[in-house]
Amino acid sequence: LSKEQQVSLKDDFDRFKLEALKDKPSRKWYSLSAEGLIDAAKSVGEVGKPVLEIISSISSLLKFS
């Protein structure tokens, strides 16, 4: 990833993490952050698979919150 993409990925992850840890996460914010993380993970191929799995698991848990 380029330096710009790395910074963007880190920002998306930080937003996702902060929202996921709230008592009442905002679906709009964590969904948007998840989309950015998923796009980045797909662009790096095999290396991004663990990120896709983690985002999927966390998103599934948040849907029940």
Summary of the structure (lengths in Angstrom):
residues: 65
radius of gyration: 11.6
end to end distance: 33.2
largest distance: 35.3
contacts: 168
relative contact order: 0.16
helix: 83%
strand: 0%
